[in-house]
């Protein structure tokens, strides 16, 4: 019987490694989502279902035509802490992917040593014998990926990197929408406080008229007290509005990465930004392709699927090659002689025979995690469609409400002016004046809030459509360079 040389055996093992190996576990296939061809909600109020331009969605706040708002959005993209945290997590996932890739490559170490040995036997001259040794060597080891466990781990790590990138985009979509909403809220509170201040000035005039008529003996003191009551009630609303205004400014400062009380540029009052005449929304399938949370959920599902194969491969035997190549001599000068050369090669295999079902349960855990990831993906799809449908309804309905309120405010202003003049002439009682003034203030506040609600609903609709990011860049400001973020 002819024996196979040891070197031939090792070479055969190495040849086996470079040939395509078996990869256990399920192969990932992206789930197919059935979407309606169009939105169920009525498309009105300037909405156009004729496709959405990616450039408009990527920087949708520019359609509001407010340079200060655009500058604040860019500042938030550069300094927001949540966005920086998401970028740090992306760097972590990329490093972990590099670790998984490195696990597939042999490990080589280099070493050198020197030693002196003294023998216990004495020579004839009564002296101990000593010997010096010098060595230099390379040690290599390689765990072969026979069943694809390392390949599955690399697949999972790659999908996790992509999920982390989508997470940055999702954070950016939410962040920029929140900046716009906070800005609109600030402008709304400023407008309400101005309206309230103007109403207070008007009520002071009404009180003076009532007091003048009382001094003339034309009315009782009841009219004066009612006028004063209405004035003080309106004055009491102003501190609450100013408090809410400062809180909104502090909330916006936090989104921008600033400390509270630093938004000096917002001291100049401006109206609530108005929406564009037309807004392209696209079709449901476009939204699902664009929404970062759906894209992240799909990548997380891909990672979970690969991790099933990684856990499955752990149930199979593993094979490790190791070897040493070096030089050894009794003197440093002879270390480079050919006679000092030495080498060793080894192949080791190991398999788990009994572990009480641990490896099997790990596979079962990964199967359950994969199922959870699939359900999360399906939930994200359904949630995205719901968000857009709700956004369409809210945007169109609030525009109709604003039109009605504008007409109501015009009528209330005419009624209030007429009531005051007729009361001064003694034609009506003071209760009618109070009713018209209260109605006017209430309708003015509602109109301001409706103006803000229309623009806010557009911001929420753009957020639901996945607007606020582009494939060309994740960040729009300088922090992306320091964070090491790349598309």
DRENDO-1510 file (C-alpha; in Angstrom, 1 decimal, always signed):
<recs>
REC; n; res; u; v; w
REC; 1; UNK; +0.0; +0.0; +0.0 .
REC; 2; UNK; +1.5; +3.3; -1.1 .
REC; 3; UNK; +1.4; +6.1; +1.5 .
REC; 4; UNK; +0.5; +9.7; +0.3 .
REC; 5; UNK; +3.3; +12.1; +1.1 .
REC; 6; UNK; +2.6; +14.6; +3.8 .
REC; 7; UNK; +3.2; +17.6; +1.6 .
REC; 8; UNK; +0.7; +16.2; -1.0 .
REC; 9; UNK; -1.9; +15.8; +1.7 .
REC; 10; UNK; -1.5; +19.4; +2.8 .
REC; 11; UNK; -1.6; +20.6; -0.8 .
REC; 12; UNK; -4.8; +18.7; -1.4 .
REC; 13; UNK; -6.4; +20.4; +1.6 .
REC; 14; UNK; -5.3; +23.8; +0.3 .
REC; 15; UNK; -6.7; +23.0; -3.1 .
REC; 16; UNK; -10.0; +22.1; -1.5 .
REC; 17; UNK; -10.1; +25.5; +0.2 .
REC; 18; UNK; -9.7; +27.5; -3.0 .
REC; 19; UNK; -12.5; +25.6; -4.7 .
REC; 20; UNK; -16.0; +26.9; -4.2 .
REC; 21; UNK; -17.3; +25.4; -1.0 .
REC; 22; UNK; -20.7; +24.6; +0.3 .
REC; 23; UNK; -22.7; +27.5; +1.8 .
REC; 24; UNK; -25.4; +26.3; +4.2 .
REC; 25; UNK; -28.5; +28.3; +5.2 .
REC; 26; UNK; -31.2; +30.1; +3.2 .
REC; 27; UNK; -30.2; +32.4; +0.3 .
REC; 28; UNK; -31.8; +35.8; +0.7 .
REC; 29; UNK; -34.5; +37.0; -1.6 .
REC; 30; UNK; -35.9; +40.5; -1.2 .
REC; 31; UNK; -39.6; +40.4; -0.2 .
REC; 32; UNK; -42.1; +41.6; -2.8 .
REC; 33; UNK; -44.6; +44.1; -1.6 .
REC; 34; UNK; -48.0; +44.5; -3.4 .
REC; 35; UNK; -48.8; +48.2; -3.6 .
REC; 36; UNK; -51.8; +49.9; -5.0 .
REC; 37; UNK; -51.3; +51.7; -8.4 .
REC; 38; UNK; -52.5; +55.0; -6.9 .
REC; 39; UNK; -53.4; +56.6; -3.6 .
REC; 40; UNK; -56.9; +56.1; -2.3 .
REC; 41; UNK; -57.3; +59.6; -0.9 .
REC; 42; UNK; -58.6; +62.4; -3.1 .
REC; 43; UNK; -55.7; +64.3; -4.8 .
REC; 44; UNK; -56.6; +68.0; -4.3 .
REC; 45; UNK; -55.4; +71.3; -2.8 .
REC; 46; UNK; -52.5; +71.6; -5.3 .
REC; 47; UNK; -51.3; +68.0; -5.0 .
REC; 48; UNK; -50.4; +66.4; -8.3 .
REC; 49; UNK; -50.2; +62.6; -8.8 .
REC; 50; UNK; -47.9; +62.9; -11.8 .
REC; 51; UNK; -44.6; +61.6; -10.3 .
REC; 52; UNK; -42.3; +63.2; -7.8 .
REC; 53; UNK; -39.0; +64.8; -8.7 .
REC; 54; UNK; -36.2; +63.4; -6.6 .
REC; 55; UNK; -34.4; +66.7; -6.5 .
REC; 56; UNK; -37.5; +68.4; -5.1 .
REC; 57; UNK; -38.0; +65.7; -2.5 .
REC; 58; UNK; -34.4; +65.8; -1.4 .
REC; 59; UNK; -34.6; +69.5; -0.6 .
REC; 60; UNK; -38.3; +70.0; -0.3 .
REC; 61; UNK; -38.0; +72.8; +2.3 .
REC; 62; UNK; -36.7; +75.1; -0.4 .
REC; 63; UNK; -40.2; +75.1; -1.9 .
REC; 64; UNK; -41.3; +77.2; +1.1 .
REC; 65; UNK; -39.0; +80.0; -0.2 .
REC; 66; UNK; -37.6; +81.0; +3.3 .
REC; 67; UNK; -33.8; +81.6; +3.2 .
REC; 68; UNK; -33.6; +81.6; +7.0 .
REC; 69; UNK; -35.4; +78.3; +7.3 .
REC; 70; UNK; -33.1; +76.8; +4.7 .
REC; 71; UNK; -30.0; +78.0; +6.6 .
REC; 72; UNK; -31.4; +76.5; +9.9 .
REC; 73; UNK; -32.0; +73.1; +8.1 .
REC; 74; UNK; -28.4; +73.1; +6.9 .
REC; 75; UNK; -27.2; +73.9; +10.4 .
REC; 76; UNK; -29.2; +71.0; +11.9 .
REC; 77; UNK; -27.7; +68.6; +9.3 .
REC; 78; UNK; -24.3; +69.7; +10.4 .
REC; 79; UNK; -24.6; +69.8; +14.2 .
REC; 80; UNK; -27.5; +67.7; +15.4 .
REC; 81; UNK; -26.4; +65.1; +17.9 .
REC; 82; UNK; -28.8; +62.4; +16.9 .
REC; 83; UNK; -27.4; +62.6; +13.3 .
REC; 84; UNK; -23.9; +62.4; +14.6 .
REC; 85; UNK; -24.8; +59.4; +16.8 .
REC; 86; UNK; -26.2; +57.6; +13.7 .
REC; 87; UNK; -23.0; +58.4; +11.8 .
REC; 88; UNK; -20.9; +56.9; +14.7 .
REC; 89; UNK; -23.0; +53.7; +14.5 .
REC; 90; UNK; -22.4; +53.6; +10.7 .
REC; 91; UNK; -18.6; +53.7; +11.4 .
REC; 92; UNK; -19.0; +50.9; +14.0 .
REC; 93; UNK; -20.9; +48.7; +11.5 .
REC; 94; UNK; -18.3; +49.3; +8.8 .
REC; 95; UNK; -15.5; +48.3; +11.3 .
REC; 96; UNK; -17.4; +45.2; +12.2 .
REC; 97; UNK; -17.7; +44.3; +8.5 .
REC; 98; UNK; -14.0; +44.7; +8.2 .
REC; 99; UNK; -13.6; +42.3; +11.1 .
REC; 100; UNK; -15.8; +39.8; +9.4 .
REC; 101; UNK; -13.8; +40.1; +6.2 .
REC; 102; UNK; -10.5; +39.8; +8.0 .
REC; 103; UNK; -11.7; +36.5; +9.6 .
REC; 104; UNK; -11.6; +34.9; +6.1 .
REC; 105; UNK; -7.9; +35.7; +5.6 .
REC; 106; UNK; -5.1; +33.6; +7.1 .
REC; 107; UNK; -3.3; +35.0; +10.2 .
REC; 108; UNK; +0.5; +35.3; +9.9 .
REC; 109; UNK; +2.7; +36.2; +12.8 .
REC; 110; UNK; +6.5; +36.8; +12.9 .
REC; 111; UNK; +8.7; +36.2; +15.9 .
REC; 112; UNK; +12.4; +35.9; +16.9 .
REC; 113; UNK; +14.1; +34.7; +20.0 .
REC; 114; UNK; +17.4; +34.0; +21.7 .
REC; 115; UNK; +18.3; +31.7; +24.6 .
REC; 116; UNK; +21.1; +30.1; +26.6 .
REC; 117; UNK; +21.0; +26.6; +28.2 .
REC; 118; UNK; +23.3; +25.3; +30.9 .
REC; 119; UNK; +23.7; +21.5; +31.2 .
REC; 120; UNK; +23.8; +19.9; +34.7 .
REC; 121; UNK; +26.7; +17.5; +33.7 .
REC; 122; UNK; +30.2; +18.8; +34.3 .
REC; 123; UNK; +33.1; +18.5; +31.8 .
REC; 124; UNK; +36.4; +16.9; +32.6 .
REC; 125; UNK; +37.7; +20.3; +33.6 .
REC; 126; UNK; +35.0; +20.7; +36.1 .
REC; 127; UNK; +33.0; +23.3; +34.1 .
REC; 128; UNK; +29.3; +23.3; +33.1 .
REC; 129; UNK; +28.4; +23.1; +29.4 .
REC; 130; UNK; +26.4; +26.0; +28.0 .
REC; 131; UNK; +24.6; +26.3; +24.6 .
REC; 132; UNK; +23.2; +29.4; +22.9 .
REC; 133; UNK; +20.2; +29.2; +20.5 .
REC; 134; UNK; +18.8; +31.8; +18.1 .
REC; 135; UNK; +15.6; +31.5; +16.1 .
REC; 136; UNK; +13.4; +33.5; +13.7 .
REC; 137; UNK; +10.1; +32.2; +12.4 .
REC; 138; UNK; +6.7; +32.9; +10.7 .
REC; 139; UNK; +3.6; +31.2; +12.1 .
REC; 140; UNK; +0.5; +31.0; +10.0 .
REC; 141; UNK; -3.0; +29.7; +10.7 .
REC; 142; UNK; -6.1; +29.6; +8.6 .
REC; 143; UNK; -9.6; +28.4; +9.6 .
REC; 144; UNK; -11.2; +27.2; +6.4 .
REC; 145; UNK; -14.7; +28.3; +5.5 .
REC; 146; UNK; -15.9; +24.9; +4.3 .
REC; 147; UNK; -19.6; +25.4; +5.0 .
REC; 148; UNK; -19.9; +29.2; +4.4 .
REC; 149; UNK; -20.2; +30.3; +7.9 .
REC; 150; UNK; -17.7; +33.2; +7.4 .
REC; 151; UNK; -19.3; +34.1; +4.1 .
REC; 152; UNK; -22.7; +34.3; +5.8 .
REC; 153; UNK; -21.2; +36.4; +8.5 .
REC; 154; UNK; -19.7; +38.8; +5.9 .
REC; 155; UNK; -23.1; +38.9; +4.2 .
REC; 156; UNK; -24.8; +39.9; +7.5 .
REC; 157; UNK; -22.2; +42.5; +8.2 .
REC; 158; UNK; -22.5; +44.0; +4.8 .
REC; 159; UNK; -26.3; +44.2; +5.1 .
REC; 160; UNK; -25.9; +45.8; +8.5 .
REC; 161; UNK; -23.6; +48.5; +7.1 .
REC; 162; UNK; -26.3; +49.3; +4.5 .
REC; 163; UNK; -29.0; +49.3; +7.2 .
REC; 164; UNK; -26.9; +51.8; +9.2 .
REC; 165; UNK; -26.6; +54.0; +6.2 .
REC; 166; UNK; -30.4; +53.9; +5.7 .
REC; 167; UNK; -30.7; +54.7; +9.4 .
REC; 168; UNK; -28.8; +57.9; +8.9 .
REC; 169; UNK; -31.1; +58.8; +6.1 .
REC; 170; UNK; -34.1; +58.0; +8.2 .
REC; 171; UNK; -32.8; +60.2; +11.1 .
REC; 172; UNK; -32.1; +63.0; +8.6 .
REC; 173; UNK; -35.6; +62.8; +7.1 .
REC; 174; UNK; -37.2; +63.0; +10.6 .
REC; 175; UNK; -34.8; +65.7; +11.8 .
REC; 176; UNK; -35.3; +68.1; +8.9 .
REC; 177; UNK; -39.0; +67.7; +9.1 .
REC; 178; UNK; -38.9; +68.5; +12.9 .
REC; 179; UNK; -36.8; +71.6; +12.2 .
REC; 180; UNK; -39.3; +72.9; +9.7 .
REC; 181; UNK; -42.2; +72.1; +12.1 .
REC; 182; UNK; -40.5; +73.8; +15.0 .
REC; 183; UNK; -39.8; +76.9; +12.8 .
REC; 184; UNK; -43.4; +77.0; +11.7 .
REC; 185; UNK; -44.6; +76.8; +15.3 .
REC; 186; UNK; -42.3; +79.7; +16.3 .
REC; 187; UNK; -43.7; +81.9; +13.5 .
REC; 188; UNK; -47.3; +80.9; +14.4 .
REC; 189; UNK; -46.8; +81.9; +18.1 .
REC; 190; UNK; -45.2; +85.2; +17.0 .
REC; 191; UNK; -48.2; +85.9; +14.7 .
REC; 192; UNK; -50.7; +85.0; +17.5 .
REC; 193; UNK; -48.9; +87.2; +20.0 .
REC; 194; UNK; -49.0; +90.1; +17.5 .
REC; 195; UNK; -52.7; +89.6; +16.9 .
REC; 196; UNK; -53.4; +89.4; +20.6 .
REC; 197; UNK; -51.4; +92.6; +21.2 .
REC; 198; UNK; -53.4; +94.4; +18.5 .
REC; 199; UNK; -56.6; +93.1; +20.0 .
REC; 200; UNK; -55.6; +94.4; +23.4 .
REC; 201; UNK; -55.1; +97.9; +21.9 .
REC; 202; UNK; -58.5; +97.7; +20.3 .
REC; 203; UNK; -60.1; +96.6; +23.6 .
REC; 204; UNK; -58.5; +99.5; +25.4 .
REC; 205; UNK; -60.3; +101.8; +23.0 .
REC; 206; UNK; -63.6; +100.0; +23.7 .
REC; 207; UNK; -63.1; +100.4; +27.4 .
REC; 208; UNK; -62.5; +104.1; +27.0 .
REC; 209; UNK; -65.7; +104.4; +25.0 .
REC; 210; UNK; -67.6; +102.6; +27.7 .
REC; 211; UNK; -66.1; +104.7; +30.4 .
REC; 212; UNK; -66.9; +107.9; +28.4 .
REC; 213; UNK; -70.5; +106.8; +28.0 .
REC; 214; UNK; -70.7; +106.0; +31.7 .
REC; 215; UNK; -69.3; +109.4; +32.7 .
REC; 216; UNK; -71.9; +111.0; +30.4 .
REC; 217; UNK; -74.7; +109.0; +32.2 .
REC; 218; UNK; -75.7; +107.1; +29.0 .
REC; 219; UNK; -74.9; +103.6; +30.4 .
REC; 220; UNK; -74.4; +101.9; +33.7 .
REC; 221; UNK; -71.1; +101.0; +35.2 .
REC; 222; UNK; -71.8; +97.4; +34.1 .
REC; 223; UNK; -70.6; +98.2; +30.6 .
REC; 224; UNK; -67.3; +99.6; +32.0 .
REC; 225; UNK; -66.7; +96.4; +34.1 .
REC; 226; UNK; -67.6; +94.1; +31.2 .
REC; 227; UNK; -65.2; +96.0; +28.9 .
REC; 228; UNK; -62.4; +95.8; +31.6 .
REC; 229; UNK; -63.2; +92.1; +32.0 .
REC; 230; UNK; -62.8; +91.4; +28.3 .
REC; 231; UNK; -59.6; +93.4; +28.2 .
REC; 232; UNK; -57.9; +91.6; +31.1 .
REC; 233; UNK; -59.0; +88.1; +29.8 .
REC; 234; UNK; -57.3; +88.9; +26.6 .
REC; 235; UNK; -54.2; +90.3; +28.3 .
REC; 236; UNK; -54.0; +87.0; +30.3 .
REC; 237; UNK; -53.5; +85.1; +27.0 .
REC; 238; UNK; -50.3; +86.9; +26.1 .
REC; 239; UNK; -47.9; +85.5; +28.8 .
REC; 240; UNK; -48.9; +81.9; +27.8 .
REC; 241; UNK; -48.2; +82.6; +24.2 .
REC; 242; UNK; -44.8; +84.2; +24.9 .
REC; 243; UNK; -43.9; +81.2; +27.1 .
REC; 244; UNK; -44.9; +78.7; +24.4 .
REC; 245; UNK; -42.9; +80.8; +21.9 .
REC; 246; UNK; -39.7; +80.6; +24.1 .
REC; 247; UNK; -40.2; +76.9; +24.6 .
REC; 248; UNK; -40.5; +76.4; +20.8 .
REC; 249; UNK; -37.3; +78.3; +20.3 .
REC; 250; UNK; -35.5; +76.1; +22.9 .
REC; 251; UNK; -36.8; +73.0; +21.1 .
REC; 252; UNK; -35.4; +74.3; +17.8 .
REC; 253; UNK; -32.1; +75.2; +19.4 .
REC; 254; UNK; -31.8; +71.6; +20.6 .
REC; 255; UNK; -32.4; +70.3; +17.0 .
REC; 256; UNK; -29.7; +72.6; +15.8 .
REC; 257; UNK; -27.2; +71.4; +18.4 .
REC; 258; UNK; -27.3; +74.8; +20.2 .
REC; 259; UNK; -28.0; +75.8; +23.7 .
REC; 260; UNK; -31.3; +77.5; +24.6 .
REC; 261; UNK; -31.7; +81.3; +24.1 .
REC; 262; UNK; -29.2; +81.5; +21.2 .
REC; 263; UNK; -31.7; +81.9; +18.3 .
REC; 264; UNK; -31.2; +85.7; +18.0 .
REC; 265; UNK; -32.0; +85.5; +14.3 .
REC; 266; UNK; -35.6; +84.7; +15.1 .
REC; 267; UNK; -36.2; +87.9; +17.0 .
REC; 268; UNK; -37.2; +89.5; +13.7 .
REC; 269; UNK; -40.8; +88.4; +13.2 .
REC; 270; UNK; -41.8; +86.8; +9.9 .
REC; 271; UNK; -45.0; +85.3; +8.7 .
REC; 272; UNK; -45.6; +81.5; +8.5 .
REC; 273; UNK; -44.0; +80.2; +5.2 .
REC; 274; UNK; -46.6; +79.6; +2.6 .
REC; 275; UNK; -46.9; +76.3; +0.6 .
REC; 276; UNK; -46.2; +76.1; -3.1 .
REC; 277; UNK; -49.0; +76.1; -5.6 .
REC; 278; UNK; -48.3; +72.5; -6.7 .
REC; 279; UNK; -46.8; +69.5; -5.0 .
REC; 280; UNK; -45.9; +66.3; -6.9 .
REC; 281; UNK; -46.4; +63.3; -4.7 .
REC; 282; UNK; -45.8; +60.3; -7.0 .
REC; 283; UNK; -47.2; +56.8; -6.7 .
REC; 284; UNK; -47.1; +54.4; -3.8 .
REC; 285; UNK; -44.4; +52.2; -5.3 .
REC; 286; UNK; -42.1; +55.2; -5.5 .
REC; 287; UNK; -42.6; +56.0; -1.8 .
REC; 288; UNK; -41.8; +52.4; -0.8 .
REC; 289; UNK; -38.5; +52.6; -2.8 .
REC; 290; UNK; -37.6; +55.9; -1.3 .
REC; 291; UNK; -38.6; +55.6; +2.4 .
REC; 292; UNK; -35.3; +55.1; +4.4 .
REC; 293; UNK; -37.1; +53.2; +7.2 .
REC; 294; UNK; -38.4; +50.6; +4.7 .
REC; 295; UNK; -35.0; +50.4; +3.0 .
REC; 296; UNK; -33.4; +49.9; +6.5 .
REC; 297; UNK; -36.0; +47.2; +7.4 .
REC; 298; UNK; -35.2; +45.3; +4.2 .
REC; 299; UNK; -31.5; +45.4; +4.9 .
REC; 300; UNK; -32.1; +44.2; +8.4 .
REC; 301; UNK; -34.1; +41.3; +7.0 .
REC; 302; UNK; -31.1; +40.5; +4.7 .
REC; 303; UNK; -28.8; +40.5; +7.7 .
REC; 304; UNK; -31.1; +38.3; +9.7 .
REC; 305; UNK; -31.3; +35.8; +6.8 .
REC; 306; UNK; -27.5; +35.6; +6.5 .
REC; 307; UNK; -27.2; +35.1; +10.3 .
REC; 308; UNK; -29.4; +32.0; +10.0 .
REC; 309; UNK; -26.7; +30.5; +7.6 .
REC; 310; UNK; -24.0; +31.5; +10.0 .
REC; 311; UNK; -25.6; +29.7; +12.9 .
REC; 312; UNK; -26.3; +26.7; +10.7 .
REC; 313; UNK; -22.6; +26.5; +9.6 .
REC; 314; UNK; -21.6; +26.3; +13.3 .
REC; 315; UNK; -23.2; +22.8; +13.5 .
REC; 316; UNK; -20.7; +21.4; +10.9 .
REC; 317; UNK; -17.1; +20.4; +11.4 .
REC; 318; UNK; -14.4; +23.1; +11.1 .
REC; 319; UNK; -10.9; +22.7; +9.6 .
REC; 320; UNK; -7.9; +24.7; +10.5 .
REC; 321; UNK; -4.5; +24.8; +8.7 .
REC; 322; UNK; -1.4; +25.9; +10.6 .
REC; 323; UNK; +2.3; +26.0; +9.7 .
REC; 324; UNK; +5.6; +27.3; +10.9 .
REC; 325; UNK; +8.5; +28.5; +8.7 .
REC; 326; UNK; +11.7; +29.5; +10.4 .
REC; 327; UNK; +15.4; +29.4; +11.1 .
REC; 328; UNK; +17.2; +28.0; +14.2 .
REC; 329; UNK; +21.0; +28.0; +14.9 .
REC; 330; UNK; +23.4; +27.9; +17.8 .
REC; 331; UNK; +25.0; +31.1; +16.8 .
REC; 332; UNK; +23.6; +34.3; +15.3 .
REC; 333; UNK; +26.1; +34.2; +12.4 .
REC; 334; UNK; +24.8; +30.7; +11.3 .
REC; 335; UNK; +21.2; +31.7; +11.5 .
REC; 336; UNK; +21.0; +32.5; +7.7 .
REC; 337; UNK; +22.6; +29.2; +6.6 .
REC; 338; UNK; +20.4; +26.8; +4.7 .
REC; 339; UNK; +21.0; +24.1; +7.3 .
REC; 340; UNK; +19.2; +26.2; +9.9 .
REC; 341; UNK; +15.9; +26.1; +8.0 .
REC; 342; UNK; +12.9; +24.4; +9.6 .
REC; 343; UNK; +9.2; +24.1; +8.8 .
REC; 344; UNK; +6.1; +22.4; +10.0 .
REC; 345; UNK; +2.6; +21.9; +8.6 .
REC; 346; UNK; -0.6; +20.7; +10.3 .
REC; 347; UNK; -4.3; +20.3; +9.7 .
REC; 348; UNK; -6.8; +20.1; +12.5 .
REC; 349; UNK; -10.5; +19.4; +12.4 .
REC; 350; UNK; -13.1; +19.5; +15.1 .
REC; 351; UNK; -16.8; +18.8; +15.3 .
REC; 352; UNK; -19.3; +19.1; +18.1 .
REC; 353; UNK; -20.7; +15.6; +18.9 .
REC; 354; UNK; -22.9; +16.5; +21.8 .
REC; 355; UNK; -23.8; +19.9; +23.3 .
REC; 356; UNK; -27.3; +19.4; +24.6 .
REC; 357; UNK; -28.9; +21.0; +21.6 .
REC; 358; UNK; -27.2; +24.4; +22.0 .
REC; 359; UNK; -26.2; +24.9; +18.4 .
REC; 360; UNK; -29.7; +23.7; +17.2 .
REC; 361; UNK; -31.4; +26.2; +19.5 .
REC; 362; UNK; -29.1; +29.0; +18.2 .
REC; 363; UNK; -30.3; +28.2; +14.7 .
REC; 364; UNK; -33.9; +28.3; +15.9 .
REC; 365; UNK; -33.2; +31.7; +17.6 .
REC; 366; UNK; -31.9; +33.1; +14.3 .
REC; 367; UNK; -34.9; +31.7; +12.4 .
REC; 368; UNK; -37.2; +33.5; +14.9 .
REC; 369; UNK; -35.2; +36.7; +14.5 .
REC; 370; UNK; -35.5; +36.4; +10.7 .
REC; 371; UNK; -39.3; +36.1; +11.1 .
REC; 372; UNK; -39.3; +39.2; +13.3 .
REC; 373; UNK; -37.3; +41.1; +10.7 .
REC; 374; UNK; -39.8; +40.1; +8.0 .
REC; 375; UNK; -42.8; +41.2; +10.1 .
REC; 376; UNK; -41.0; +44.5; +10.9 .
REC; 377; UNK; -40.5; +45.1; +7.2 .
REC; 378; UNK; -44.1; +44.4; +6.4 .
REC; 379; UNK; -45.2; +46.7; +9.2 .
REC; 380; UNK; -42.9; +49.5; +7.9 .
REC; 381; UNK; -44.5; +49.1; +4.4 .
REC; 382; UNK; -48.0; +49.3; +5.8 .
REC; 383; UNK; -47.1; +52.2; +8.1 .
REC; 384; UNK; -45.6; +54.2; +5.2 .
REC; 385; UNK; -48.7; +53.8; +3.1 .
REC; 386; UNK; -50.9; +54.9; +6.0 .
REC; 387; UNK; -48.7; +57.9; +6.7 .
REC; 388; UNK; -49.0; +59.2; +3.1 .
REC; 389; UNK; -52.7; +58.6; +3.0 .
REC; 390; UNK; -53.2; +60.5; +6.2 .
REC; 391; UNK; -51.0; +63.2; +5.0 .
REC; 392; UNK; -52.9; +63.7; +1.8 .
REC; 393; UNK; -56.2; +63.9; +3.7 .
REC; 394; UNK; -54.9; +66.3; +6.3 .
REC; 395; UNK; -53.2; +68.6; +3.7 .
REC; 396; UNK; -56.2; +69.0; +1.5 .
REC; 397; UNK; -58.7; +69.3; +4.3 .
REC; 398; UNK; -56.8; +72.0; +6.1 .
REC; 399; UNK; -56.5; +74.1; +3.0 .
REC; 400; UNK; -60.3; +74.0; +2.7 .
REC; 401; UNK; -60.7; +75.0; +6.3 .
REC; 402; UNK; -58.3; +77.9; +5.9 .
REC; 403; UNK; -60.3; +79.3; +3.0 .
REC; 404; UNK; -63.5; +79.2; +5.1 .
REC; 405; UNK; -61.6; +80.9; +8.0 .
REC; 406; UNK; -60.3; +83.7; +5.8 .
REC; 407; UNK; -63.9; +84.5; +4.8 .
REC; 408; UNK; -65.1; +84.3; +8.4 .
REC; 409; UNK; -62.3; +86.6; +9.6 .
REC; 410; UNK; -63.2; +89.2; +7.0 .
REC; 411; UNK; -66.8; +89.2; +8.1 .
REC; 412; UNK; -65.9; +89.2; +11.8 .
REC; 413; UNK; -63.7; +92.3; +11.2 .
REC; 414; UNK; -66.6; +94.2; +9.5 .
REC; 415; UNK; -69.0; +93.1; +12.3 .
REC; 416; UNK; -66.6; +94.3; +15.0 .
REC; 417; UNK; -66.0; +97.7; +13.4 .
REC; 418; UNK; -69.8; +98.1; +12.9 .
REC; 419; UNK; -70.6; +97.1; +16.4 .
REC; 420; UNK; -68.2; +99.5; +18.0 .
REC; 421; UNK; -69.5; +102.5; +15.9 .
REC; 422; UNK; -73.1; +101.6; +16.6 .
REC; 423; UNK; -72.4; +101.3; +20.4 .
REC; 424; UNK; -70.6; +104.7; +20.4 .
REC; 425; UNK; -73.8; +106.1; +18.8 .
REC; 426; UNK; -75.9; +104.3; +21.4 .
REC; 427; UNK; -77.7; +102.1; +18.9 .
REC; 428; UNK; -76.8; +98.7; +20.4 .
REC; 429; UNK; -76.0; +97.4; +23.8 .
REC; 430; UNK; -72.4; +96.5; +25.0 .
REC; 431; UNK; -73.0; +92.7; +25.0 .
REC; 432; UNK; -73.1; +92.8; +21.2 .
REC; 433; UNK; -69.8; +94.6; +21.1 .
REC; 434; UNK; -68.2; +92.0; +23.4 .
REC; 435; UNK; -69.5; +89.1; +21.3 .
REC; 436; UNK; -68.1; +90.5; +18.1 .
REC; 437; UNK; -64.7; +91.2; +19.6 .
REC; 438; UNK; -64.4; +87.8; +21.1 .
REC; 439; UNK; -65.5; +86.2; +17.9 .
REC; 440; UNK; -62.9; +88.2; +15.9 .
REC; 441; UNK; -60.0; +87.3; +18.2 .
REC; 442; UNK; -61.0; +83.6; +18.2 .
REC; 443; UNK; -61.3; +83.5; +14.4 .
REC; 444; UNK; -58.0; +85.4; +13.9 .
REC; 445; UNK; -56.2; +82.8; +16.1 .
REC; 446; UNK; -57.8; +80.0; +14.3 .
REC; 447; UNK; -56.7; +81.4; +10.9 .
REC; 448; UNK; -53.1; +81.8; +12.1 .
REC; 449; UNK; -53.1; +78.2; +13.4 .
REC; 450; UNK; -54.7; +77.0; +10.1 .
REC; 451; UNK; -51.9; +78.8; +8.1 .
REC; 452; UNK; -49.4; +77.0; +10.2 .
REC; 453; UNK; -51.3; +73.7; +10.0 .
REC; 454; UNK; -51.3; +73.8; +6.2 .
REC; 455; UNK; -47.5; +74.3; +6.0 .
REC; 456; UNK; -47.0; +71.8; +8.8 .
REC; 457; UNK; -49.1; +69.2; +7.1 .
REC; 458; UNK; -47.1; +69.7; +3.9 .
REC; 459; UNK; -43.9; +69.1; +5.9 .
REC; 460; UNK; -45.4; +65.9; +7.4 .
REC; 461; UNK; -46.5; +64.8; +3.9 .
REC; 462; UNK; -43.0; +65.3; +2.5 .
REC; 463; UNK; -41.6; +63.3; +5.5 .
REC; 464; UNK; -44.1; +60.5; +4.8 .
REC; 465; UNK; -42.9; +60.5; +1.2 .
REC; 466; UNK; -39.4; +60.0; +2.4 .
REC; 467; UNK; -38.1; +63.5; +1.4 .
REC; 468; UNK; -35.0; +65.0; +2.9 .
REC; 469; UNK; -32.1; +62.9; +1.5 .
REC; 470; UNK; -30.5; +62.0; -1.8 .
REC; 471; UNK; -28.2; +59.3; -3.1 .
REC; 472; UNK; -25.4; +61.8; -3.7 .
REC; 473; UNK; -24.9; +62.7; -0.1 .
REC; 474; UNK; -26.1; +61.7; +3.4 .
REC; 475; UNK; -25.1; +65.0; +5.1 .
REC; 476; UNK; -25.3; +68.4; +3.5 .
REC; 477; UNK; -22.8; +70.1; +5.8 .
REC; 478; UNK; -19.3; +69.8; +7.1 .
REC; 479; UNK; -19.9; +67.2; +9.8 .
REC; 480; UNK; -20.1; +64.4; +7.2 .
REC; 481; UNK; -16.4; +64.7; +6.4 .
REC; 482; UNK; -15.4; +64.4; +10.1 .
REC; 483; UNK; -17.9; +61.6; +10.6 .
REC; 484; UNK; -16.5; +59.6; +7.7 .
REC; 485; UNK; -20.0; +59.2; +6.1 .
REC; 486; UNK; -20.2; +58.2; +2.5 .
REC; 487; UNK; -23.2; +57.2; +0.4 .
</recs>
